[in-house]
């Protein structure tokens, strides 16, 4: 695991003291402190940071488990949530990557990135705050397989692929049999 030294040590939004390193985009990112090296007479602290240990402000282990299963079952490299009264939400990944990117699914200047979810820890690194999105993630994380994807039977389009739902069973679940198979959800 690659390590580096940091002297930029300050609290994250969640209150935990973390080390900050520049990301490829130039924006500082928080990392969990691996070990303190020294404190200078002027109070400057030097710490070792493992570059894999990005600090995550929120954790969604149930959602991460759900996504891991979807990643392993699906041929697609994205999972689209199209729930009414919620911001568009797309999870996309590259095969073999441990992080799944969360965005609005658009491209170019219209793309809005919300952050990423670590598949092993369920850590959600927030890039852009969205209360409705975080409420949705909390609800799905609580019980992804028991989540009411149909929102009380009000869905007329699949919440994953957006195709029209014609079968009453699909309307009941909020998704069709193909998407159920792809993400490992019940359908009968």
VOLUMSE-917447 format. One record per atom (N, C-alpha, C): x, y, z; residue in one letter. Coordinates in pm, whole numbers, plus 50000, padded with zeros to 5 digits. Example, Ala and Ser with C-alpha at 12.3 -4.5 7.8 and 13.67 -1.06 7.14 Angstrom:
residues 2
    px    py    pz code
 51319 49431 50780    a
 51230 49550 50780    a
 51320 49670 50780    a
 51285 49775 50708    s
 51367 49894 50714    s
 51290 50003 50787    s
end
This chain:
residues 188
    px    py    pz code
 50085 49883 50000    x
 50000 50000 50000    x
 50090 50124 50000    x
 50084 50207 49894    x
 50167 50328 49888    x
 50136 50425 50001    x
 50240 50488 50052    x
 50224 50585 50160    x
 50288 50717 50120    x
 50241 50824 50182    x
 50299 50957 50160    x
 50290 51035 50290    x
 50362 51147 50296    x
 50364 51231 50415    x
 50278 51354 50390    x
 50205 51395 50491    x
 50121 51515 50481    x
 50143 51603 50603    x
 50137 51735 50580    x
 50140 51830 50692    x
 50010 51909 50700    x
 49920 51888 50602    x
 49790 51956 50603    x
 49694 51869 50683    x
 49679 51898 50811    x
 49597 51818 50901    x
 49492 51909 50963    x
 49365 51874 50937    x
 49254 51954 50990    x
 49127 51870 50988    x
 49023 51917 51055    x
 48899 51838 51062    x
 48825 51832 50929    x
 48760 51719 50908    x
 48668 51701 50795    x
 48533 51760 50836    x
 48438 51764 50743    x
 48303 51814 50775    x
 48238 51733 50886    x
 48275 51604 50895    x
 48214 51518 50997    x
 48277 51538 51134    x
 48386 51617 51142    x
 48450 51647 51270    x
 48577 51568 51296    x
 48600 51460 51223    x
 48720 51380 51243    x
 48842 51453 51186    x
 48955 51450 51260    x
 49078 51511 51212    x
 49142 51416 51111    x
 49168 51467 50992    x
 49223 51388 50882    x
 49336 51465 50814    x
 49412 51395 50732    x
 49517 51458 50651    x
 49459 51488 50514    x
 49500 51599 50456    x
 49448 51639 50326    x
 49559 51633 50223    x
 49530 51569 50108    x
 49623 51558 49996    x
 49554 51609 49871    x
 49633 51663 49779    x
 49576 51711 49652    x
 49538 51592 49565    x
 49421 51602 49503    x
 49374 51499 49410    x
 49422 51537 49270    x
 49406 51448 49172    x
 49446 51481 49035    x
 49374 51605 48982    x
 49254 51633 49032    x
 49181 51752 48985    x
 49229 51879 49055    x
 49319 51864 49155    x
 49371 51979 49227    x
 49297 52011 49354    x
 49181 51947 49375    x
 49104 51970 49497    x
 49158 51881 49608    x
 49173 51933 49730    x
 49220 51849 49839    x
 49117 51743 49879    x
 49166 51621 49907    x
 49081 51513 49952    x
 49127 51467 50090    x
 49033 51429 50177    x
 49072 51384 50311    x
 49113 51238 50312    x
 49217 51208 50392    x
 49266 51072 50410    x
 49278 51044 50558    x
 49247 50920 50597    x
 49265 50881 50736    x
 49414 50876 50767    x
 49450 50922 50885    x
 49591 50927 50926    x
 49634 50786 50967    x
 49745 50742 50906    x
 49797 50608 50935    x
 49888 50610 51059    x
 49977 50710 51065    x
 50071 50718 51178    x
 50130 50859 51183    x
 50146 50911 51305    x
 50209 51042 51321    x
 50360 51024 51325    x
 50432 51110 51251    x
 50578 51102 51246    x
 50641 51195 51348    x
 50602 51323 51337    x
 50666 51422 51425    x
 50581 51546 51439    x
 50614 51624 51543    x
 50555 51756 51562    x
 50671 51854 51572    x
 50670 51955 51484    x
 50777 52055 51482    x
 50756 52155 51596    x
 50861 52231 51633    x
 50846 52332 51738    x
 50737 52435 51710    x
 50712 52464 51582    x
 50608 52562 51547    x
 50467 52499 51549    x
 50457 52370 51584    x
 50327 52304 51593    x
 50289 52226 51469    x
 50368 52235 51362    x
 50338 52162 51240    x
 50355 52013 51264    x
 50251 51938 51230    x
 50255 51793 51246    x
 50282 51727 51112    x
 50357 51620 51115    x
 50382 51539 50996    x
 50323 51401 51022    x
 50244 51355 50926    x
 50180 51224 50941    x
 50200 51141 50815    x
 50193 51010 50832    x
 50197 50918 50718    x
 50053 50884 50683    x
 50026 50888 50554    x
 49894 50858 50503    x
 49907 50747 50399    x
 49829 50641 50412    x
 49822 50539 50309    x
 49728 50591 50200    x
 49776 50593 50077    x
 49697 50654 49969    x
 49569 50577 49939    x
 49553 50457 49993    x
 49428 50381 49976    x
 49323 50422 50080    x
 49367 50489 50187    x
 49278 50518 50300    x
 49206 50651 50288    x
 49129 50669 50182    x
 49049 50791 50168    x
 48947 50793 50281    x
 48931 50907 50344    x
 48835 50921 50452    x
 48695 50932 50394    x
 48605 50850 50444    x
 48467 50851 50400    x
 48380 50906 50512    x
 48296 51000 50478    x
 48211 51064 50577    x
 48087 50981 50611    x
 48040 50904 50519    x
 47920 50825 50541    x
 47948 50681 50500    x
 47875 50590 50559    x
 47891 50449 50524    x
 47755 50389 50492    x
 47750 50316 50381    x
 47630 50247 50337    x
 47664 50100 50307    x
 47687 50018 50410    x
 47728 49879 50385    x
 47621 49796 50315    x
 47494 49817 50344    x
 47388 49743 50277    x
 47381 49776 50129    x
 47395 49904 50098    x
 47395 49947 49958    x
 47517 49891 49886    x
 47633 49891 49952    x
 47756 49837 49890    x
 47739 49690 49858    x
 47678 49614 49949    x
 47655 49472 49925    x
 47561 49453 49806    x
 47456 49533 49800    x
 47361 49529 49689    x
 47433 49560 49557    x
 47517 49662 49557    x
 47589 49701 49435    x
 47688 49593 49395    x
 47760 49536 49493    x
 47855 49428 49463    x
 47785 49314 49390    x
 47667 49277 49439    x
 47592 49169 49375    x
 47547 49210 49235    x
 47506 49334 49219    x
 47464 49382 49087    x
 47583 49386 48991    x
 47699 49429 49041    x
 47820 49434 48958    x
 47856 49294 48910    x
 47845 49196 48998    x
 47881 49059 48963    x
 47779 48993 48871    x
 47653 49037 48873    x
 47548 48973 48794    x
 47521 49042 48661    x
 47546 49170 48653    x
 47502 49249 48538    x
 47608 49256 48429    x
 47562 49254 48305    x
 47652 49277 48192    x
 47678 49425 48174    x
 47587 49505 48219    x
 47599 49650 48209    x
 47703 49699 48309    x
 47755 49816 48288    x
 47849 49874 48383    x
 47790 49997 48450    x
 47657 49997 48458    x
 47590 50103 48532    x
 47456 50053 48583    x
 47411 50118 48686    x
 47283 50087 48747    x
 47210 50221 48760    x
 47098 50233 48692    x
 47024 50358 48691    x
 46905 50350 48784    x
 46894 50449 48871    x
 46776 50460 48958    x
 46691 50572 48901    x
 46567 50543 48869    x
 46477 50643 48812    x
 46353 50653 48899    x
 46373 50688 49022    x
 46260 50697 49114    x
 46196 50835 49107    x
 46062 50841 49102    x
 45996 50972 49101    x
 46029 51051 49227    x
 46024 51181 49216    x
 46049 51273 49328    x
 46189 51260 49386    x
 46281 51206 49311    x
 46420 51198 49355    x
 46508 51243 49238    x
 46624 51296 49271    x
 46717 51336 49166    x
 46759 51212 49087    x
 46786 51227 48956    x
 46836 51112 48880    x
 46964 51062 48947    x
 46978 50931 48952    x
 47091 50873 49023    x
 47142 50753 48945    x
 47268 50758 48904    x
 47328 50651 48827    x
 47456 50607 48897    x
 47470 50477 48916    x
 47593 50420 48968    x
 47665 50357 48849    x
 47790 50395 48827    x
 47865 50338 48715    x
 48001 50290 48765    x
 48054 50189 48697    x
 48179 50131 48742    x
 48257 50076 48624    x
 48383 50050 48649    x
 48469 49980 48556    x
 48500 49845 48617    x
 48505 49742 48536    x
 48534 49608 48588    x
 48666 49610 48664    x
 48666 49551 48782    x
 48786 49542 48864    x
 48809 49662 48954    x
 48735 49771 48935    x
 48752 49889 49020    x
 48678 49868 49151    x
 48733 49917 49260    x
 48669 49900 49390    x
 48573 50014 49423    x
 48569 50116 49338    x
 48479 50228 49363    x
 48374 50236 49254    x
 48254 50271 49295    x
 48144 50293 49203    x
 48112 50442 49208    x
 48109 50505 49092    x
 48082 50649 49085    x
 47933 50675 49086    x
 47893 50777 49159    x
 47753 50817 49166    x
 47737 50950 49095    x
 47644 50957 49001    x
 47622 51081 48926    x
 47477 51090 48884    x
 47446 51197 48810    x
 47311 51210 48755    x
 47298 51139 48621    x
 47406 51077 48574    x
 47402 50997 48452    x
 47414 51075 48323    x
 47425 51203 48331    x
 47440 51284 48210    x
 47587 51296 48173    x
 47613 51354 48058    x
 47752 51369 48015    x
 47785 51516 47992    x
 47913 51543 47980    x
 47960 51678 47951    x
 47930 51777 48062    x
 47890 51898 48021    x
 47864 52005 48116    x
 47741 51979 48203    x
 47653 51889 48157    x
 47532 51857 48234    x
 47553 51748 48338    x
 47673 51689 48339    x
 47702 51582 48436    x
 47722 51642 48575    x
 47658 51581 48673    x
 47673 51621 48811    x
 47720 51498 48889    x
 47841 51502 48940    x
 47896 51391 49015    x
 47865 51409 49163    x
 47812 51304 49225    x
 47776 51312 49367    x
 47883 51254 49458    x
 47971 51172 49404    x
 48075 51110 49485    x
 48097 50967 49441    x
 48149 50884 49532    x
 48173 50744 49500    x
 48149 50657 49623    x
 48114 50532 49595    x
 48090 50435 49701    x
 48195 50326 49689    x
 48265 50299 49797    x
 48367 50195 49800    x
 48296 50061 49819    x
 48321 49967 49727    x
 48247 49841 49729    x
 48279 49752 49848    x
 48398 49766 49905    x
 48435 49679 50017    x
 48386 49733 50151    x
 48397 49863 50170    x
 48363 49921 50301    x
 48225 49984 50305    x
 48169 50017 50188    x
 48042 50089 50184    x
 48060 50237 50211    x
 48186 50282 50217    x
 48214 50423 50241    x
 48170 50509 50125    x
 48098 50614 50155    x
 48048 50705 50052    x
 48122 50836 50065    x
 48206 50866 49969    x
 48282 50991 49968    x
 48197 51094 49897    x
 48145 51185 49971    x
 48053 51286 49918    x
 48132 51391 49841    x
 48094 51411 49715    x
 48154 51517 49636    x
 48060 51637 49628    x
 47932 51609 49623    x
 47831 51715 49617    x
 47715 51677 49708    x
 47680 51766 49797    x
 47573 51739 49893    x
 47437 51740 49822    x
 47353 51646 49859    x
 47217 51639 49808    x
 47133 51569 49913    x
 47049 51645 49981    x
 46968 51586 50088    x
 46874 51478 50038    x
 46810 51500 49922    x
 46717 51399 49871    x
 46793 51272 49833    x
 46911 51286 49775    x
 46990 51170 49739    x
 47035 51094 49864    x
 47079 51166 49966    x
 47124 51099 50088    x
 47007 51031 50158    x
 46888 51089 50153    x
 46770 51022 50209    x
 46741 50893 50133    x
 46753 50898 50000    x
 46731 50780 49917    x
 46835 50673 49948    x
 46962 50712 49958    x
 47068 50616 49989    x
 47046 50552 50126    x
 47005 50632 50224    x
 46977 50579 50358    x
 46866 50475 50351    x
 46759 50505 50278    x
 46645 50413 50268    x
 46685 50284 50198    x
 46761 50294 50090    x
 46805 50174 50018    x
 46903 50095 50103    x
 46996 50164 50171    x
 47096 50097 50253    x
 47032 50018 50366    x
 46924 50070 50422    x
 46857 50003 50533    x
 46816 49860 50493    x
 46759 49843 50375    x
 46719 49710 50328    x
 46700 49715 50176    x
 46811 49703 50098    x
 46800 49715 49952    x
 46707 49611 49890    x
 46702 49492 49947    x
 46620 49388 49889    x
 46474 49400 49934    x
 46448 49477 50038    x
 46313 49500 50084    x
 46264 49640 50051    x
 46349 49722 49988    x
 46313 49859 49952    x
 46196 49857 49854    x
 46102 49949 49870    x
 45986 49957 49782    x
 46025 50032 49654    x
 46083 49958 49560    x
 46127 50017 49434    x
 46009 50068 49353    x
 45888 50021 49381    x
 45770 50065 49306    x
 45708 50190 49365    x
 45754 50230 49484    x
 45697 50344 49555    x
 45546 50331 49568    x
 45504 50218 49620    x
 45361 50194 49643    x
 45285 50161 49517    x
 45352 50106 49417    x
 45285 50067 49293    x
 45262 50183 49198    x
 45327 50297 49222    x
 45306 50414 49136    x
 45400 50419 49016    x
 45493 50324 49008    x
 45589 50324 48898    x
 45524 50269 48771    x
 45534 50341 48662    x
 45489 50289 48533    x
 45608 50258 48443    x
 45727 50298 48485    x
 45850 50268 48414    x
 45946 50198 48510    x
 46028 50110 48456    x
 46125 50039 48538    x
 46219 50139 48605    x
 46238 50123 48735    x
 46324 50219 48807    x
 46471 50200 48773    x
 46507 50090 48706    x
 46647 50068 48669    x
 46676 50104 48525    x
 46595 50055 48430    x
 46627 50079 48289    x
 46535 50181 48222    x
 46423 50214 48285    x
 46333 50315 48230    x
 46232 50264 48130    x
 46233 50134 48100    x
 46135 50079 48005    x
 45996 50078 48069    x
 45890 50090 47986    x
 45753 50086 48040    x
 45724 49950 48105    x
 45652 49954 48215    x
 45612 49832 48285    x
 45469 49798 48246    x
 45448 49683 48181    x
 45316 49643 48134    x
 45255 49533 48219    x
 45337 49447 48274    x
 45290 49336 48355    x
 45255 49386 48495    x
 45140 49349 48550    x
 45102 49395 48685    x
 45206 49358 48791    x
 45273 49243 48772    x
 45378 49205 48868    x
 45494 49302 48862    x
 45529 49348 48743    x
 45638 49445 48729    x
 45601 49578 48793    x
 45475 49620 48774    x
 45429 49744 48837    x
 45436 49730 48989    x
 45400 49610 49038    x
 45405 49586 49182    x
 45547 49602 49237    x
 45646 49551 49162    x
 45785 49555 49210    x
 45856 49684 49171    x
 45816 49749 49061    x
 45884 49870 49016    x
 45994 49842 48916    x
 46007 49717 48874    x
 46108 49676 48777    x
 46061 49546 48712    x
 46120 49513 48598    x
 46082 49393 48526    x
 46172 49275 48558    x
 46142 49158 48499    x
 46217 49037 48530    x
 46364 49043 48488    x
 46395 49110 48378    x
 46535 49119 48334    x
 46618 49200 48433    x
 46568 49316 48473    x
 46641 49397 48570    x
 46647 49327 48706    x
 46543 49255 48742    x
 46544 49179 48867    x
 46659 49078 48865    x
 46675 49011 48752    x
 46783 48914 48739    x
 46919 48982 48743    x
 46930 49097 48677    x
 47059 49168 48671    x
 47105 49217 48808    x
 47014 49259 48893    x
 47055 49314 49023    x
 47026 49221 49140    x
 46968 49103 49112    x
 46946 49005 49217    x
 46828 49033 49307    x
 46723 49095 49253    x
 46603 49125 49330    x
 46493 49023 49297    x
 46397 49004 49389    x
 46288 48910 49361    x
 46193 48963 49254    x
 46133 48871 49180    x
 46027 48906 49084    x
 45950 48778 49055    x
 45820 48780 49079    x
 45732 48668 49043    x
 45591 48715 49029    x
end
